[in-house]
Amino acid sequence: MSGDAGVRGRRVGRGRAILVVLVTAGVVFAVAAPAWVRAVGSTALVAHVPVVISGTRASTAVGAAALVLLAAGGALSLVGRAGRWVVAVVVIAAGILVAGSALAVIVDPIPVATAAVAEQTGAGALSGAVRLTVFPYLATVVGVVVVAVGGFVARVSGAWATSARHDVTAAAAPDDDQSAWDALTRGDDPT
């Protein structure tokens, strides 16, 4: 079974894994941009002021997680073997953040609605029901998918070829000062 996993890991190259992480970041942005919460407030002049709260306003952590995923995709193209594990953990943490933030809005949307109504009307009083759209629920599912993507990256990255440029390897130390300078010129650290 482990040989089979290694074969599958070799088939999924670094470029595909990077693409999966970047597409995942785009999906997080896509579920964070639309309205998550709809509420109604009031002012001294208007009895009913509709307030629409996007996912990025309802939970700034979701937008931040999408940015982290973009950075993780870029980092995945640059890091060595140990760095891949760090990126995988970061992707998993971003997924947990997305799912947890969306669940927090689902469980109690009143504070989000009250703050948005206060910002828009100047009064923090809600004058109608607070309704959730489908997008916080989708964001929760997307967060779970992001966690799975982090596991996927951790699993397939072990089969990727390593580069001495990105990994610290035990190279033979140069024998003399001239060799050390030559190694530095080539970009190698002779220490």
N, C-alpha and C positions, 0 to 999 in steps of 0.2 A: 504494500500500500504506500509506503514512504517513497519507493521508487516511482510509483505512478504520480504522486504529488510533485516530485522533482521534475518529471517530464512536463506536467502541466505548467509548472512554474517557469520552465525554460521557454515555453510557448508564449507566455505573457511577458513581453519585453518591457523595458523601462518606459519607453514612449507610450505604450498603451496604459500602463499604470498611471503615468502622469496625466494622460487624457482623462482617465476615469476620475481622478481627484479634481481636475479642473472642471469637468462637467458637473460633478457633485457640487462644487462651489457655485456654479451657475444655477443649479436647481435650488440651492438654499436661497440665493438671491431672488429667484423667481417666486418662491413661496413667501418670502419676507416682504416683498414690495406691495402686494395688494392689501386691501382692507382686511383686518382681522376682527376688529370690534366696531360695532355701530352703537352709538348712544345718542341721547337727546338731553340737551341742557336748556337753560332759559336765562334770559337777561331781563333787565327792568323794562325793556322796550319790546322784546320778542318772547312770546311764551314758549315756543318750541324751536330750538336751534339744533339741527341735526349735526352730529359730529362723527366723522369717519376716522378711524385710527388704523394706520397701516401696521404691518408686522414689525417694521423697523422702528416705529414709534412705540408700539406696544412692548417690544423687547429689543433694546439696542444690542443685546448679546447675540441675537440671531444674525444681524448684519455683520457684527464683529467676527462671528464664527465663519461666515462666508469669506471674509477677507483673510482669515487665518488659513482657510482651505486653499485659497489662491496662492498664498505664500508657501504653503506646504507642497503644492504642485510644482512650484518653481524650485523649491529646495530639493525635492526628490531628484531633480535632474542634476544636482550639484554634489550631493553628499555621498559618502562612501558607505560601507557596510554598517557601521555603528550608527551613522546618521540616518540611515533608512529606518532603523528601529525607532529612533526619536521622532521621525516624521510620522510613522505609523501611529505612535502613541498620541501625537498632536492631533492627527486626523480623528482618532477615536475620541479624544477629549472634546474636539469641536462637535462631533456628533452628539455626545452626551449633553453638551451645552445647548445645542439646538433643540433637542427633544425636551430637556428639562425646562428651558425657557418657555417653549410653547405650552407645555403642560401647566406651568405656573399661570399662564394667561387663561388657559381653559378652566382651571380649578377656581380661579378668582379674578374675573375680568373687571370687577368694580373699581379697584384702585387705579387701574390703567384708564378706565373710562372717566373716573372722577378727575384725574389729573389732566386729561385731554380736554374735558369740558371746562375746567377752570382756566386752562391756558387759552381756549378759544373764546369763552364768554366773559371771563373775569370773575365768575362765580362757580364754586365747586359743587353746586347742587345739580343732581340729575333729576330730570323731570319726566323721564320715561324709562322703559325697559332697556337693559343692556343686552345686545345680541351679538353672538359670535358668528363669524362666517366659517366656511369650511377650511380656510387656510391655516389656522393654528393646528387643526387636526392633521392636515397634510404635512405641516412642518414637523410634527411629532414623528410621523412615519418617515419623513426624510431624514430626521436625526438618527433614527434607528438604522436606516440605510447607510448613512455616513459612518456609523460605528462599524458596520459590516465592511465598508470600503477600507477602513483602517486595518481591519483584520486581513482583508485581501492583500493589501500592500505588504503587510508583515509576512504573509505566507509566500507570495510570489517573489519578493525581493531577494530572498535567500539564494535563488538560482541565477541571479544576474552576475555577470562578470564584474570583477572588481578592478579598479584602476589604482595604480600606485600614486597617482596624482591626488586621489581623494582619501586613500587609506594610509595610515601610518604602518609601514612595514619595516621589518628589521633588516636594514641594508648594511652591508659591510662598510665599516668606517674607513675613510681614505687613510693611507699610510703616512702621507706627508702634507705639509701646508699647501703646496701647489695643487695637490689633488682636491683638497678641501675647497680651495677657491674655485677650481674648475667645476666642482659639484654645485656650489652656490650659483655660479654663472648659469648652469643648466636649469636651475630652479629646484635642485635637490637639496635637502637639509642633511649635511654630513654628520650631524650629531646623533 
